């Protein structure tokens, strides 16, 4: 896998000697190694080469403006007409 698009904060799947695990990228060294923090316990490896990287998930950027969840409140109306006396 190409190392160029991998940045700190991304998730990668690493294959070390046949054992695969998911890890958070901590840093990318100029020499070609990627320093990682495994997500699962029991994994002691903290570095991986570009050949050991199997998959890559990019950290998504935050959207600039989230729409207000109550903006379209009229769509939530179920058409039920309830009177005050419960009929």
TIRO-2110 file (N, C-alpha, C; in Angstrom, 1 decimal):
// TIRO-2110
0.8, -1.2, 0.0, N, 1, A
0.0, 0.0, 0.0, CA, 1, A
0.9, 1.2, 0.0, C, 1, A
0.4, 2.3, -0.7, N, 2, A
1.2, 3.5, -0.7, CA, 2, A
1.1, 4.2, 0.6, C, 2, A
2.1, 4.7, 1.1, N, 3, A
2.2, 5.4, 2.4, CA, 3, A
1.8, 6.9, 2.3, C, 3, A
1.9, 7.5, 1.2, N, 4, A
1.7, 8.9, 1.0, CA, 4, A
0.4, 9.4, 1.6, C, 4, A
-0.8, 8.8, 1.3, N, 5, A
-2.0, 9.4, 1.8, CA, 5, A
-2.3, 9.2, 3.3, C, 5, A
-1.5, 8.4, 4.0, N, 6, A
-1.8, 8.1, 5.4, CA, 6, A
-1.3, 9.2, 6.3, C, 6, A
-2.2, 9.6, 7.2, N, 7, A
-1.9, 10.7, 8.1, CA, 7, A
-2.2, 10.3, 9.5, C, 7, A
-1.6, 11.0, 10.5, N, 8, A
-2.0, 10.7, 11.9, CA, 8, A
-3.5, 10.9, 12.1, C, 8, A
-4.1, 10.0, 12.9, N, 9, A
-5.5, 10.0, 13.1, CA, 9, A
-6.3, 9.1, 12.3, C, 9, A
-5.7, 8.5, 11.2, N, 10, A
-6.3, 7.5, 10.3, CA, 10, A
-6.3, 6.2, 11.0, C, 10, A
-7.1, 5.3, 10.5, N, 11, A
-7.1, 3.9, 10.9, CA, 11, A
-6.5, 3.0, 9.8, C, 11, A
-5.7, 2.0, 10.2, N, 12, A
-5.1, 1.1, 9.2, CA, 12, A
-5.3, -0.3, 9.7, C, 12, A
-5.3, -1.2, 8.8, N, 13, A
-5.3, -2.7, 9.1, CA, 13, A
-3.9, -3.1, 8.8, C, 13, A
-3.3, -3.8, 9.8, N, 14, A
-1.9, -4.2, 9.7, CA, 14, A
-1.8, -5.7, 9.7, C, 14, A
-0.9, -6.3, 8.8, N, 15, A
-0.7, -7.7, 8.8, CA, 15, A
0.8, -7.9, 9.2, C, 15, A
1.0, -8.3, 10.4, N, 16, A
2.3, -8.6, 11.0, CA, 16, A
2.4, -10.1, 11.2, C, 16, A
3.3, -10.7, 10.4, N, 17, A
3.5, -12.2, 10.5, CA, 17, A
2.3, -13.0, 10.5, C, 17, A
1.3, -12.6, 9.7, N, 18, A
0.1, -13.4, 9.5, CA, 18, A
-1.0, -13.0, 10.5, C, 18, A
-0.7, -12.1, 11.5, N, 19, A
-1.7, -11.7, 12.4, CA, 19, A
-2.2, -10.3, 12.0, C, 19, A
-3.5, -10.1, 11.8, N, 20, A
-4.0, -8.8, 11.4, CA, 20, A
-4.7, -8.1, 12.5, C, 20, A
-4.5, -6.8, 12.6, N, 21, A
-5.1, -6.0, 13.6, CA, 21, A
-5.4, -4.6, 13.1, C, 21, A
-6.3, -3.9, 13.7, N, 22, A
-6.6, -2.5, 13.4, CA, 22, A
-5.9, -1.6, 14.3, C, 22, A
-5.3, -0.5, 13.8, N, 23, A
-4.6, 0.4, 14.6, CA, 23, A
-4.8, 1.8, 14.2, C, 23, A
-4.6, 2.7, 15.2, N, 24, A
-4.7, 4.1, 14.9, CA, 24, A
-3.3, 4.6, 14.6, C, 24, A
-3.2, 5.4, 13.6, N, 25, A
-1.9, 6.0, 13.1, CA, 25, A
-1.5, 7.1, 14.1, C, 25, A
-0.4, 7.0, 14.7, N, 26, A
0.1, 8.1, 15.6, CA, 26, A
1.0, 9.0, 14.8, C, 26, A
1.9, 8.5, 14.0, N, 27, A
2.9, 9.3, 13.3, CA, 27, A
3.4, 8.5, 12.0, C, 27, A
3.8, 9.3, 11.1, N, 28, A
4.4, 8.7, 9.8, CA, 28, A
5.8, 9.2, 9.8, C, 28, A
6.8, 8.2, 9.9, N, 29, A
8.2, 8.6, 9.9, CA, 29, A
8.7, 8.8, 8.5, C, 29, A
9.6, 9.7, 8.3, N, 30, A
10.1, 9.9, 6.9, CA, 30, A
10.8, 8.7, 6.3, C, 30, A
11.3, 7.8, 7.2, N, 31, A
12.0, 6.6, 6.7, CA, 31, A
11.1, 5.6, 6.1, C, 31, A
9.8, 5.7, 6.3, N, 32, A
8.9, 4.7, 5.7, CA, 32, A
8.1, 4.0, 6.7, C, 32, A
8.4, 4.0, 8.0, N, 33, A
7.6, 3.3, 9.0, CA, 33, A
6.4, 4.2, 9.4, C, 33, A
5.4, 3.5, 9.9, N, 34, A
4.2, 4.1, 10.4, CA, 34, A
4.1, 3.7, 11.9, C, 34, A
4.1, 4.7, 12.8, N, 35, A
3.9, 4.4, 14.2, CA, 35, A
2.4, 4.3, 14.5, C, 35, A
2.0, 3.2, 15.1, N, 36, A
0.6, 3.0, 15.3, CA, 36, A
0.3, 2.6, 16.8, C, 36, A
-0.9, 2.8, 17.2, N, 37, A
-1.5, 2.3, 18.5, CA, 37, A
-2.6, 1.4, 18.2, C, 37, A
-2.4, 0.1, 18.5, N, 38, A
-3.4, -0.9, 18.2, CA, 38, A
-4.7, -0.7, 19.0, C, 38, A
-5.8, -0.9, 18.3, N, 39, A
-7.1, -0.7, 18.9, CA, 39, A
-7.5, -1.8, 19.9, C, 39, A
-7.1, -3.1, 19.6, N, 40, A
-7.3, -4.2, 20.5, CA, 40, A
-6.2, -4.4, 21.5, C, 40, A
-6.6, -4.9, 22.6, N, 41, A
-5.6, -5.3, 23.6, CA, 41, A
-4.8, -6.5, 23.2, C, 41, A
-3.7, -6.7, 23.7, N, 42, A
-2.9, -8.0, 23.4, CA, 42, A
-2.0, -7.8, 22.2, C, 42, A
-1.9, -6.7, 21.6, N, 43, A
-1.1, -6.5, 20.5, CA, 43, A
0.1, -5.6, 20.9, C, 43, A
1.3, -6.1, 20.8, N, 44, A
2.4, -5.3, 21.3, CA, 44, A
3.2, -4.5, 20.2, C, 44, A
2.9, -4.8, 18.9, N, 45, A
3.5, -4.0, 17.8, CA, 45, A
3.1, -2.6, 17.8, C, 45, A
4.1, -1.7, 17.6, N, 46, A
3.8, -0.3, 17.6, CA, 46, A
4.3, 0.4, 16.3, C, 46, A
4.8, -0.4, 15.4, N, 47, A
5.3, 0.2, 14.1, CA, 47, A
5.0, -0.8, 13.0, C, 47, A
4.8, -0.3, 11.8, N, 48, A
4.5, -1.1, 10.6, CA, 48, A
5.2, -0.4, 9.4, C, 48, A
5.6, -1.3, 8.5, N, 49, A
6.1, -0.8, 7.2, CA, 49, A
5.0, -0.6, 6.2, C, 49, A
5.2, 0.0, 5.1, N, 50, A
4.1, 0.2, 4.1, CA, 50, A
3.7, -1.2, 3.5, C, 50, A
4.6, -2.2, 3.5, N, 51, A
4.2, -3.5, 3.0, CA, 51, A
3.3, -4.2, 3.9, C, 51, A
3.3, -3.9, 5.2, N, 52, A
2.5, -4.6, 6.2, CA, 52, A
1.1, -3.9, 6.3, C, 52, A
0.9, -2.8, 5.7, N, 53, A
-0.4, -2.1, 5.7, CA, 53, A
-1.3, -2.8, 4.7, C, 53, A
-2.5, -3.2, 5.1, N, 54, A
-3.4, -3.9, 4.2, CA, 54, A
-4.6, -3.0, 3.8, C, 54, A
-5.2, -2.3, 4.7, N, 55, A
-6.3, -1.3, 4.4, CA, 55, A
-6.1, 0.0, 5.1, C, 55, A
-6.8, 1.0, 4.6, N, 56, A
-6.6, 2.3, 5.2, CA, 56, A
-8.0, 3.0, 5.2, C, 56, A
-8.3, 3.6, 6.4, N, 57, A
-9.5, 4.4, 6.5, CA, 57, A
-9.2, 5.8, 6.8, C, 57, A
-9.6, 6.7, 6.1, N, 58, A
-9.2, 8.1, 6.2, CA, 58, A
-10.1, 8.8, 7.3, C, 58, A
-9.6, 9.6, 8.1, N, 59, A
-10.3, 10.3, 9.1, CA, 59, A
-11.2, 11.4, 8.4, C, 59, A
-12.5, 11.3, 8.6, N, 60, A
-13.4, 12.3, 7.8, CA, 60, A
-13.3, 13.6, 8.5, C, 60, A
-13.4, 14.6, 7.6, N, 61, A
-13.4, 16.0, 8.1, CA, 61, A
-14.8, 16.3, 8.6, C, 61, A
-14.9, 17.3, 9.5, N, 62, A
-16.1, 17.7, 10.0, CA, 62, A
-16.9, 18.6, 9.0, C, 62, A
-18.2, 18.4, 8.9, N, 63, A
-19.0, 19.2, 8.0, CA, 63, A
-19.1, 20.6, 8.6, C, 63, A
-19.1, 21.6, 7.7, N, 64, A
-19.1, 23.0, 8.2, CA, 64, A
-20.4, 23.3, 8.9, C, 64, A
-21.5, 23.0, 8.4, N, 65, A
-22.8, 23.4, 9.1, CA, 65, A
-23.7, 22.2, 9.1, C, 65, A
-24.1, 21.7, 10.3, N, 66, A
-25.0, 20.7, 10.4, CA, 66, A
-26.4, 21.3, 10.4, C, 66, A
-27.4, 20.7, 9.6, N, 67, A
-28.8, 21.3, 9.7, CA, 67, A
-29.4, 21.0, 11.1, C, 67, A
-30.2, 22.0, 11.5, N, 68, A
-30.9, 21.9, 12.7, CA, 68, A
-31.9, 20.7, 12.7, C, 68, A
-31.9, 19.8, 13.6, N, 69, A
-32.7, 18.6, 13.5, CA, 69, A
-34.2, 18.9, 13.6, C, 69, A
-34.6, 20.1, 14.2, N, 70, A
-36.0, 20.5, 14.3, CA, 70, A
-36.4, 21.4, 13.2, C, 70, A
-35.6, 21.6, 12.1, N, 71, A
-35.8, 22.5, 11.1, CA, 71, A
-37.1, 22.1, 10.3, C, 71, A
-37.3, 20.9, 10.1, N, 72, A
-38.5, 20.4, 9.3, CA, 72, A
-39.4, 19.6, 10.3, C, 72, A
-39.9, 20.3, 11.3, N, 73, A
-40.7, 19.7, 12.3, CA, 73, A
-42.1, 19.3, 11.8, C, 73, A
-42.5, 19.9, 10.7, N, 74, A
-43.8, 19.6, 10.1, CA, 74, A
-43.8, 18.2, 9.5, C, 74, A
-42.7, 17.6, 9.2, N, 75, A
-42.6, 16.3, 8.7, CA, 75, A
-42.9, 15.2, 9.8, C, 75, A
-42.7, 15.6, 11.1, N, 76, A
-43.0, 14.7, 12.2, CA, 76, A
-44.4, 14.6, 12.5, C, 76, A
-45.3, 15.4, 12.0, N, 77, A
-46.7, 15.4, 12.3, CA, 77, A
-47.3, 14.1, 11.7, C, 77, A
-48.0, 13.3, 12.5, N, 78, A
-48.5, 12.0, 12.1, CA, 78, A
-50.0, 12.2, 11.6, C, 78, A
-50.5, 13.4, 11.7, N, 79, A
-51.9, 13.6, 11.3, CA, 79, A
-52.9, 13.2, 12.3, C, 79, A
-52.5, 13.0, 13.6, N, 80, A
-53.4, 12.6, 14.6, CA, 80, A
-54.0, 13.9, 15.2, C, 80, A
-55.3, 13.9, 15.4, N, 81, A
-56.0, 15.0, 16.0, CA, 81, A
-56.4, 14.6, 17.4, C, 81, A
-55.7, 15.0, 18.4, N, 82, A
-56.0, 14.6, 19.7, CA, 82, A
-56.6, 15.8, 20.4, C, 82, A
-57.8, 15.6, 21.0, N, 83, A
-58.4, 16.6, 21.8, CA, 83, A
-57.9, 16.6, 23.2, C, 83, A
-58.2, 17.7, 23.9, N, 84, A
-57.8, 17.8, 25.3, CA, 84, A
-58.4, 16.7, 26.2, C, 84, A
-59.6, 16.2, 25.9, N, 85, A
-60.3, 15.2, 26.7, CA, 85, A
-59.8, 13.8, 26.4, C, 85, A
-58.9, 13.6, 25.4, N, 86, A
-58.3, 12.3, 25.1, CA, 86, A
-59.0, 11.5, 24.1, C, 86, A
-60.0, 12.0, 23.4, N, 87, A
-60.8, 11.2, 22.4, CA, 87, A
-60.1, 11.2, 21.1, C, 87, A
END
